[in-house]
Amino acid sequence: MSMFRPSLPGLLCAGALSLLVGAACSDDAAGTAATGGAPSTDRDQGLDPGPVGGAPGTLPGAGGSESPTTDAGPAGGDVPPSGDAGPQFIDLGPAEPECFDENCAAGQVCYEGACIDGTRCDGANPCPGGRICVDGLCVGDPVATGGLVAEPDQLLFSYSDVGQSIRYTTTLINRGDDILNVTALNVVGSQTFTLPEPPALPLRLVPEQSHDLIVQFDPDDLAPENAVLQAITDVQGAPPVEVLLQSDHKQVGGLTPCLRVVPAQVNFGFVQRGNVAHQNVDLLSCGEAPVTVLRIDRGRSFLGELSQHFDIANPPAFPAIIQPGQRLPLDMTYAPGRAGIESGFWEVRSNDPATPTARIDVSAIAAPPPLENVGLHIRVSWNTDLTDVDTHVIAPGGQMWTCEGDCYFSNPNPNWGDPNRWEDDPFLDTDDVDGFGPENVNIQDPIPGTYTVLIHYWDTHGGNTPDTEVEVLTFNNRIGSYGPVSTPNVDDVWRVVEIDWPGPVVRPLGGVRNEPRGALCGGF
């Protein structure tokens, strides 16, 4: 199962960690083939999410059913009575611009003004196996591990009752240049940590492909627990990639403030683009003294900040005081952009001394509208495994490799037409990097003009020459089918078809020629 995530090298290039990945960043920024170098393969894989209901792609809490896409109404539970220092509801303010390690939760450090999952390192505190110390932070070292890294490399499980499971996710990513296989996944230490949905092994990962691992914590008493998740590969001599697992289980009650999040994980299930899904979460004052919620921040890891597609409707004014035994309801929302799996977490900061930062994990599977409602649908497939073929849809008057006019893997959702409408924008809803496809681009309500469809052979991961086919559909009616056409060389470009809209009128183009690739836009 692959994730639509920003590239880790791209993230590190933006900050003080650029020394580690400077070569990869300069390749992406300039376009290696344009300068005569070898083609870069630094990209992430997209995902056709497929069905839920116990399938390997099922997210925590999916339960095989679709979450509602309409307002579920206010959360249950009591609210502070009139006259109490209860919260008022206003817009959610931004996180504070500065932070310090001591103000972050356990397992987090301050980086570029925000708390992220990670650990510090120096001469006296080296990094664990498979990681390297850069700018005082431990980051994944693909060279040491044969290409495999895990982000985040620590999972801190917040408070949960005995008998109540809690699940968090870490992502295995192949940052190397070769295909690798994960041959074993072991949890060493407390058996309260398990992998409830382990993948079939060996797990093959092509360069830049990723796979989510769900880790479940089932507390059996009030004591903290520790374990290590080890991912072992078939790369000779490479050490296991390790993820530290910790719990901060605590005794609640007494005269100190106590905050619990119920539930701690929110899964929105399948949500169609254009809809807004709602789920309810309660912040519970679980002690005998009032608890003060200071703020709620978007969680941030090395993989980036929580997507803006997740939000909180009518958030409370901060600080928000919750009396003992009372609940503060939160209306969590998800309004998807491009299709695929999205996940991340919120951080609830309070004066609870035992757990000053509680975490709300959120996940969803975004789905494009049904093809009957899509004006222009481009579907691309090819006949070889271990090959990366890319779809480029060019806007009226646009050019290939431009961020304004080209919809492709590095620019999967450009804003075309009316800037306030998403219906006239293209969405690369499926991107495949290791063979066969399909890749799908959808424009629900295209702006008038002439669109161009191009196919670019990005790279081989050991596969044979691909023969590619392209289908064009309007409102689920096929109006054109082209190919198969062979692109024998990396950076071959097949000019497929022009499409006049409205109409539509299609004009096959034909012809394959090798062209230098342009600079990337930084998407995925």
Protein Blocks (a to p, Z undefined) as FASTA:
>chain_A
ZZddddfklmmmmmmmlmmmmmmmmmmmnopmlnopacdfbdcddddebjaehiaklceh
klopacdfbdebjaedddddehiacddddddddddfbdcfklpcehiaceehiacedddd
dfklccdehiaceehiacddfklnoopacddfbdcdddddehiacddddddddfbfbdcd
dfbdcdedjfkbccfbacdddddddehiacddddddddfbfbdcddddddddfbehiacd
ddddddfddceedjbdcdddddfbdcebjadehiacddddddddfbfbdcddfbdcdddd
fkbpcdfkbccehiadddddddehiacddddddddfbedddddddddddfbfklmbccdd
dddddddddfklpmbacddddfbehiacddddddehiaehiakloccfklmbccehjfkb
cklpccdfbccfkggiaaddddfbacedddddddddfbachiacddddddddeehiafbd
edjdddfbghiacdfbdcddehidcddfbhaddddddddehiZZ
